[in-house]
Amino acid sequence: MTLPTRRHRLFPPVATLETFIAQVLDADASCQQAVNRAMLNRQRPGSVRTGAYCRARQRLPGAVVADLTRYLGHTLAEEVPSAWIWQGRPIKLIDGTTVSMPDTPENQRRFPQQDSQKPGLGFPVARLVAIMDLSSGAVLNAAIGPVKGKGTGEHALLREMLDTFDAGDIVIADRYFPSYALIAELKARGVDVVMRQHFGRKTDFQTGKTLGDRDHIATWQKPKTRHTWMSREAFDALPETLPVRELAAGNRVIVTTLCSSKQAPRQQIQALYRARWQIELSFRDIKTTLGMEVLRCKTPAMVEKEVWVYLLAYNLIRRVMAHSSQWADCLPQHVSFKHTVQLFRHIAARSPLTEDEHQSIMRQITMIRVGQRPNRLEPRAIKRRPRPQRLLQMPRHEAREQIRQHGHPEKLK
């Protein structure tokens, strides 16, 4: 009996993942550029056509990429020095964002465009909710879904990932998340929260147990009605009341389950909530610096795989930053993410590095520090005007036909 011969592929799984990661880290993130680089780095280059690589990406198991991202994120979080952790308790950040993608029928069915956009004039949009570790900046978990439809909000996606939290964690999030059910669920898991008060809940500092000026412990009452997503058993299991500390921080109200003013003084609670901004910066690193804001894949399965490859590449950069920060005795938040990416692009093809080269790279990474401006106030606007372009007012195929019949408008000729 003869054993079946294993087919030799130009892009086996490991090489495919390596090429995919290099692709999302490249300023030119095209498949052609990825294949060009892969062939030039081989001793026996093959064809530079992209077909084999694109088929290999489709065969790559998306669940494996997601598991690798989570594993690397949790490993980074567990390896951080104790000096980076607040009172020995891991701090996890929650937030959501959206990403755009090519306008294909498959993407529109899975991630439909906004209702405000006319058919043929918009792009599919996916919602992404991520859980990140504050100390290392690593992504611990993420969930992807459409932006509209039942069960597609940030709360729904977060509920898929509640097992990411462990007893002793502290969760920081913005004003969208502090619902009664979520805080009660996290508290039952031994997890504390620091969040901004929801805009729908009123705060009266004249009630409850006073801890200081505009700082008290309030008693929240269980909602009278059950949300449609919650089962009757889960609703009945909620406690009738929930003690929550509410304190003012300027014109904001912060809510937390850290109710001891001695163990968690007001100034420290305020500082913890300010640290929430790190997840906004991390999303900027992923979407703007790496380029995930507009995805390239044309099917939902590949879109989700592409997101996870971006998150895996981000965690790899964070790993380099964390190790370099420990070597230089500084915090990862003081190291430039973009500068690290620029250096990483140059050293990726030179691996493995010698010990001297490794230390030289860490020295260069930590040489550029980012400014620490916690109270910075800037308008959310840009000065440079983009070049004006006419916007499509009809689907592209209809616009082409109109041009064939009537020509281009005079001022655009």
C-alpha positions in Angstrom: 0.0 0.0 0.0 1.4 3.4 -1.0 0.7 6.5 1.2 -0.9 9.4 -0.6 1.6 12.1 -1.4 1.1 15.4 0.3 0.4 18.2 -2.2 3.1 20.9 -2.2 1.5 24.3 -1.9 3.2 27.6 -2.6 1.5 29.0 0.5 1.1 26.5 3.3 -0.9 27.7 6.4 2.1 29.1 8.3 3.5 30.9 5.3 0.0 32.2 4.5 -0.5 33.6 7.9 3.0 35.2 7.9 2.2 36.8 4.5 -1.2 38.0 5.7 0.3 39.6 8.8 3.0 41.3 6.7 0.3 42.5 4.3 -1.7 44.3 6.9 1.4 45.8 8.4 2.6 47.2 5.1 1.7 50.7 4.0 0.8 49.1 0.6 -1.6 46.5 1.9 -2.4 45.0 -1.5 -2.3 41.3 -2.2 0.1 41.9 -5.1 2.6 43.7 -2.8 2.3 40.8 -0.3 3.0 38.2 -2.9 5.9 40.2 -4.4 7.6 40.5 -0.9 7.0 36.8 -0.2 8.6 35.7 -3.5 11.6 38.0 -3.1 12.3 36.6 0.3 12.4 33.0 -0.9 15.5 31.2 -2.1 13.4 29.7 -5.0 10.8 32.3 -5.9 7.6 31.2 -7.5 4.9 33.0 -9.5 4.1 36.5 -8.4 0.4 36.1 -9.5 -1.9 36.5 -6.5 -4.3 33.6 -7.2 -2.5 31.0 -5.1 -2.1 33.4 -2.2 -5.8 34.5 -2.3 -7.0 30.9 -2.3 -4.6 30.1 0.6 -6.1 33.0 2.6 -9.6 31.5 2.1 -8.4 28.1 3.4 -6.8 29.7 6.5 -9.1 28.8 9.5 -10.5 32.1 10.9 -11.0 30.5 14.3 -7.3 29.7 14.6 -6.4 33.3 13.8 -8.9 34.5 16.5 -7.5 32.0 19.0 -3.9 33.1 18.3 -4.9 36.7 18.9 -6.6 36.0 22.2 -3.8 33.7 23.4 -1.2 36.4 22.6 -3.3 39.1 24.2 -3.8 37.1 27.5 -0.1 36.1 27.5 0.9 39.7 27.3 -1.5 40.7 30.0 -0.1 38.0 32.3 3.5 39.0 31.7 3.3 42.7 32.7 5.3 43.8 35.7 3.4 44.4 38.9 4.4 48.0 38.9 2.2 48.5 35.8 -0.9 47.2 37.6 -3.2 49.3 39.9 -3.3 47.8 43.4 -2.4 44.4 41.9 -5.7 44.3 39.9 -5.8 43.9 36.1 -7.7 46.7 34.4 -9.6 45.9 31.2 -11.1 48.5 28.8 -14.2 48.2 26.8 -15.3 50.1 23.7 -16.8 49.8 20.3 -16.1 51.1 16.8 -17.1 50.5 13.2 -15.2 49.5 10.0 -16.2 49.8 6.4 -15.6 47.3 3.6 -16.2 46.8 -0.2 -19.7 47.1 -1.5 -20.5 43.5 -2.5 -23.9 41.7 -2.3 -22.4 39.2 0.2 -21.1 41.9 2.5 -24.3 43.9 2.2 -26.3 40.9 3.4 -24.2 40.3 6.4 -23.2 43.9 7.3 -25.9 46.1 5.7 -25.2 49.8 5.1 -26.8 52.5 7.1 -30.5 53.3 6.4 -29.6 56.9 5.7 -27.7 55.8 2.6 -29.5 55.0 -0.7 -29.1 51.5 -2.2 -26.0 51.5 -4.4 -24.5 54.6 -2.8 -23.3 53.3 0.5 -20.9 50.7 1.9 -21.4 47.8 4.3 -20.4 48.6 7.9 -19.5 46.2 10.7 -19.5 46.9 14.4 -16.5 45.8 16.5 -16.4 45.6 20.3 -13.1 44.9 21.9 -11.8 44.2 25.4 -8.2 45.4 25.9 -5.7 45.2 28.7 -4.7 48.7 30.0 -1.2 47.8 31.1 0.1 46.2 27.9 -2.5 47.6 25.5 -3.2 44.1 24.1 -6.5 43.1 22.6 -7.9 40.3 24.8 -11.1 39.5 22.9 -13.3 41.0 20.2 -16.8 40.5 18.7 -17.9 41.5 15.3 -21.5 42.1 14.0 -23.7 44.3 11.8 -24.5 47.8 12.9 -28.3 47.4 12.6 -30.8 44.7 13.5 -31.9 43.0 16.6 -29.1 42.0 19.0 -26.4 44.0 17.1 -25.6 46.7 19.6 -22.4 47.0 21.6 -24.1 45.5 24.7 -25.1 42.4 22.7 -21.6 41.9 21.4 -20.1 42.4 24.8 -22.4 39.7 26.3 -20.7 37.2 24.0 -17.4 37.9 25.7 -18.3 38.1 29.4 -16.1 35.0 30.1 -13.1 37.2 29.3 -13.4 38.8 32.7 -11.9 37.2 35.8 -12.6 37.8 39.5 -10.5 40.7 40.6 -10.6 42.6 37.3 -11.6 46.3 37.0 -13.6 47.2 33.9 -13.5 50.8 32.6 -16.0 51.9 29.9 -17.8 55.0 28.6 -21.3 56.1 29.3 -23.0 53.6 27.0 -22.2 50.6 29.2 -23.3 51.2 32.8 -26.6 49.3 32.7 -28.1 47.7 35.8 -27.9 44.2 34.3 -24.3 44.5 33.2 -23.0 45.9 36.4 -24.9 43.3 38.4 -23.5 40.5 36.1 -19.9 41.7 36.5 -20.3 42.2 40.2 -21.5 38.6 40.5 -18.3 37.5 38.8 -16.1 39.5 41.3 -15.4 42.2 38.7 -15.6 46.0 39.6 -16.4 48.7 37.2 -15.5 52.4 36.7 -17.8 54.0 34.1 -19.3 57.3 33.2 -22.9 57.7 34.3 -25.4 56.8 31.5 -27.1 59.9 30.1 -30.5 58.4 30.8 -29.9 58.1 34.6 -30.2 61.1 36.9 -27.8 61.6 39.8 -29.0 63.2 43.1 -26.1 63.7 45.5 -28.5 64.7 48.3 -29.5 61.0 48.7 -27.6 57.9 49.8 -24.5 57.7 52.0 -22.3 60.7 51.6 -18.5 60.0 51.2 -17.5 63.6 50.3 -18.4 66.6 48.2 -20.6 65.3 45.4 -19.4 61.7 46.2 -21.9 59.2 47.6 -23.1 55.6 47.5 -26.5 55.4 45.9 -28.9 52.4 45.8 -30.0 51.5 42.3 -33.3 49.7 42.0 -33.9 46.8 39.8 -35.7 47.7 36.5 -39.4 47.0 36.5 -39.4 45.7 32.9 -37.3 43.0 31.3 -35.3 43.6 28.2 -36.4 41.4 25.2 -32.8 39.9 25.0 -32.9 38.8 28.6 -34.5 35.5 29.6 -37.0 35.4 32.5 -34.6 33.3 34.6 -31.7 35.8 34.1 -34.0 38.7 35.0 -35.4 37.0 38.1 -31.8 36.3 39.2 -30.8 40.0 39.2 -30.6 41.5 42.8 -33.4 43.8 43.8 -31.0 46.6 44.6 -27.4 47.5 43.7 -25.1 49.8 45.8 -23.2 52.0 43.4 -20.8 54.8 44.2 -21.4 58.0 42.2 -18.9 60.9 42.2 -18.5 64.1 40.2 -15.4 64.7 38.1 -15.8 68.2 36.6 -19.0 68.1 34.5 -19.1 64.3 34.5 -20.5 61.8 36.9 -18.5 58.6 37.3 -20.2 55.4 38.7 -18.2 52.6 40.3 -18.5 49.6 42.5 -15.3 50.5 44.3 -17.3 51.9 47.2 -14.5 52.3 49.8 -13.2 55.9 49.7 -10.1 54.7 51.7 -9.1 51.9 49.3 -10.2 53.9 46.2 -9.9 57.6 46.9 -11.7 60.0 44.6 -8.6 61.2 42.8 -7.6 57.6 41.9 -11.1 56.9 40.6 -10.9 59.9 38.4 -7.4 58.9 37.2 -8.7 55.4 36.4 -11.5 56.8 34.3 -9.1 59.1 32.4 -7.2 55.9 31.5 -10.2 54.9 29.4 -8.9 57.1 26.7 -6.1 54.6 26.0 -8.6 52.3 24.2 -9.6 55.3 21.9 -5.9 55.7 21.1 -5.6 51.9 20.5 -8.5 52.0 18.0 -6.7 54.9 16.3 -3.5 52.8 16.1 -5.5 49.9 14.6 -7.7 51.8 12.2 -5.5 54.7 11.1 -1.9 53.6 11.6 -2.4 50.0 10.5 -5.3 50.9 8.1 -8.2 48.7 9.3 -10.7 51.5 8.9 -11.5 50.4 5.4 -11.2 46.6 4.9 -10.4 45.0 1.5 -12.1 41.6 1.5 -15.2 40.9 -0.5 -17.0 38.2 1.5 -18.2 38.2 5.2 -16.0 35.3 6.1 -12.9 36.9 4.8 -13.9 40.3 6.3 -14.0 38.7 9.8 -10.7 36.9 9.1 -9.1 40.1 8.0 -10.2 41.9 11.2 -8.6 39.1 13.3 -5.4 39.3 11.3 -5.3 43.1 12.0 -5.8 42.5 15.7 -3.2 39.7 15.7 -0.7 42.1 14.0 -1.6 44.8 16.5 -0.9 42.4 19.4 2.5 41.4 17.9 3.4 45.1 17.8 2.2 45.5 21.4 4.4 42.5 22.4 7.5 44.3 20.9 6.5 47.5 22.7 5.9 45.7 26.1 9.3 43.9 26.0 11.1 47.1 24.9 9.4 49.1 27.7 10.5 46.5 30.3 14.0 46.7 29.0 14.0 50.5 29.1 12.1 50.7 32.4 9.2 52.8 31.1 5.5 52.3 30.4 4.2 51.1 27.0 1.9 54.1 26.9 5.1 56.3 26.7 6.3 54.5 23.6 5.2 55.4 20.1 3.1 52.8 18.3 3.7 54.2 14.9 7.4 54.4 15.4 7.4 50.8 16.5 5.5 49.8 13.4 8.0 51.6 11.2 10.9 49.8 12.8 9.0 46.5 12.7 8.5 46.7 9.0 12.3 46.9 8.5 13.3 44.1 10.9 10.6 41.6 10.0 12.6 40.4 7.0 15.8 40.2 9.0 14.6 37.7 11.7 16.0 36.0 13.6 18.0 38.8 15.2 21.2 38.5 17.2 21.2 39.6 20.8 23.1 42.8 20.0 20.6 43.5 17.2 17.7 42.8 19.5 18.9 45.3 22.1 19.7 47.9 19.4 16.1 47.6 18.2 14.7 48.0 21.7 16.9 51.0 22.3 15.6 52.6 19.0 11.9 51.8 19.9 12.1 53.4 23.3 14.1 56.4 22.1 11.0 58.1 20.8 8.5 58.9 23.5 5.0 60.2 23.1 3.8 63.3 24.9 1.7 62.9 28.0 -1.1 65.4 27.9 -3.9 64.1 30.1 -5.9 67.3 30.1 -5.4 68.2 26.4 -8.4 70.0 24.9 -8.7 70.2 21.1 -11.6 70.8 18.6 -12.7 67.7 16.8 -12.1 69.3 13.4 -9.4 69.5 10.7 -7.8 72.6 9.2 -6.8 71.3 5.8 -9.7 71.2 3.4 -9.9 68.0 1.3 -10.0 68.4 -2.4 -13.7 68.7 -3.4 -15.1 65.8 -5.4 -18.5 65.3 -6.9 -20.5 62.6 -4.9 -22.4 59.8 -6.6 -26.1 60.5 -6.6 -27.1 57.3 -8.2 -25.6 53.7 -8.5 -22.4 53.6 -10.6 -23.8 51.6 -13.5 -26.6 54.2 -13.9 -24.1 57.0 -13.7 -22.0 55.3 -16.5 -25.1 55.0 -18.7 -26.0 58.6 -18.2 -22.4 59.7 -19.2 -22.7 57.5 -22.4 -25.9 59.3 -23.4 -25.2 62.8 -22.3 -21.5 63.1 -21.6 -19.7 64.4 -18.5 -21.0 67.6 -16.9 -19.4 70.7 -18.5 -17.3 71.8 -15.5 -15.8 68.3 -15.1 -14.6 67.9 -18.7 
